Amino acid sequence: MVERSYNFGEAVVYGFGAGTGWALAIAALAGIRERLKYSDVPAGLQGLGITFITVGLMSLGFMSFSGIQL
């Protein structure tokens, strides 16, 4: 866990930015799931399976913004 020493104003801006980023990610996932509803997905992956794959690929994409550190 990263500990940051922000003052009140910086903490408010950081919290707003984090919330906005989370909302954008959820909206993107909702849009992708809506498109998947009408696509030809194999029977074994329909529903939760394809959602896990989609979220995994989205997380790899978001990790590229901060750089992957293994």
Number of C-alpha atoms within 10 A of each C-alpha: 3 4 5 7 8 11 8 9 9 11 13 12 12 13 12 12 12 12 12 12 12 12 12 12 16 12 12 13 16 12 11 14 16 11 10 16 11 8 9 8 12 8 8 9 12 13 13 10 11 16 16 12 12 15 14 12 12 14 12 12 11 13 12 10 8 8 9 9 6 3
